[in-house]
Amino acid sequence: MYLKHFWKHGENQRMWLNKLKVAIVQKDMQLLESLLSDIPELDDMVEIENAIYLLKKATVLVESLKDEAAVSMQQLKKNIDFLNSTRAGSKNILDISS
């Protein structure tokens, strides 16, 4: 009974590590978030080292995506400002009200 529970616990740890790898490779932030909210207790030293490595990779991924989002937001703001500036000063040639 104990061996069966221990084996199942180890299988869950390996599944979690595999899902973490998939989330990083696919840049799946929803899966990554769900995995980080439910980190299993790791017993095996190799699995602990793998988890540390993968969590560092996940941190790099999140920072990278955050930086990309910031650049995109800046570019969008510049585009909106540009569109607003070109629209504000233009008058319709056929407008005879002036």
N, C-alpha and C positions, 0 to 999 in steps of 0.2 A: 504494500500500500504506500509506504513512504517513498519507495523508489519510483513508483508510478507518478506520485505527486511531484517529486524532484525532477523527473524527466519532463513532465508537462510544464513545470516552471521554467526549465531551461529552454524548452521549445518556444514558449512565449517570449523569452528574452531574445532569442534569435529572430523570431518573427518581427519584434519591435525594431531590432537593428536593421533588418532587411527593409522594412517599411520606411525607416529613416533614410536609408540609402536611396530608395526610390523617390522619396519626397525631395531630397537634395538634387538628384539628377534631373527630375522633372520640374524643379522649381515650383513645387506644389505647396503654396503657403498654407492652405487650409489643412492639408494632411500634416504638414510640419507643426502647425499650431496644436492640432489634436494630439500628436505624438508627444510634444513637449509638455502638454498638460497631464500626461499619464506616463511618466517615466518609470519603468519597472526597476525593482531592486536587482542589481546585477551582482552575481556571485563570482563568476569566472574572471580571472585577471585579464585574459585576452579580450573578453567581451567588454570589460570596463575600459580597456585601452581603445578598442574600436569605437565605443560610445563617445569617449573624450574626443577622438579624432573627428568623428562625424559631427559632434556638437560644435566643434571649432569650425568645420566646413559650413555648417548651417548658419553660424554667426556671420561668417564671411558673406554667404549668400544673402542673408537678410540685409546686411550693411550695403552690399552692392545694389540690391533692389531698391533700398531706401534712397541711395544716391541717384540712381536712374530716375526714380520718381521725382526727386527734387529738381533735377535737370529738366525733365519734361514739364513740370509745373512752371519753372522759370520761362521756358520757351513758350508755353501757352500764354503766360501773362504778357510776354513781349508781343506775341501775335495779336492778342486782344487789344493791347495798347495801340499797336500799329493800326489795326482796323478802326478803332475808335478815333484815332487822330486823322485818318484819311476821310472818314465819314463826317466829322464835325465841321470841317472847313469847306466842304464841297457844296456848291449850289447847283440846282438843276438849271440847265441852260434855258429851258422853256419856262422857267418860273418868272412871270412878269409882275409879281407882286412887289418887287423892290423899287 
